């Protein structure tokens, strides 16, 4: 699957389009369905330290979430949006209002060289020139293939270790709050769908409340989407 920036609009479906096709097919099942949608190329972009590719993929993923919301009802469909990890990806430098997120910080660093607002803790973007940090210009940093600089040289940027966000909409969404172990998310989905070990969940089957023009969602249909978190403060 190509990055969104390089996708052939005539040949390659967008993540939003694939999500819609899957929902229209699965919603025919009167017993409900489970759909997992992953914006996996977000992760690939970060590992390559190419922030513009990663963040453009995040926008594409957001479009897929938006379309899923249009085609389902929060009366009978539990939607979860989360991540399985973060990245060592940072945003800083006090950029001015209106500045490109891919541009340079307004002031130079202590080595009297410019630096980008987006940086990585480690990754292939580590670069030295004449024994010191390589310079960077606006024209370089706004190129989609530009690798943001990193503090530690590794061939592939690594995952981070902080907590990630979980967003929920629909039946039993109220269970998603506070700080939880990651395994808790699976229990929420199983309980909402009355699956083992919660087959005797005692929940009333929600009435279909799909609006005109929407796909009528089956009882307790689940849509889970995996976001690899650049826009959620580290998805």
Secondary structure by P-SEA (a helix, b strand, c coil): ccccccccccccccaaaaaaaaaaaaacccccbbbbbbaaaaaaaaaacaaaaaaaaaaaaaaaaaaaaaacccccbbbbbbbcccccccccccccccccccccccccccccbbbbccccccccccccccccbbbbcccccccccccccccccccbbbbbbcbbbbbbbcccccccccccccaaaaaaaaaaaccccccccccccccccccccccccccbbbbbbbbcccccccc
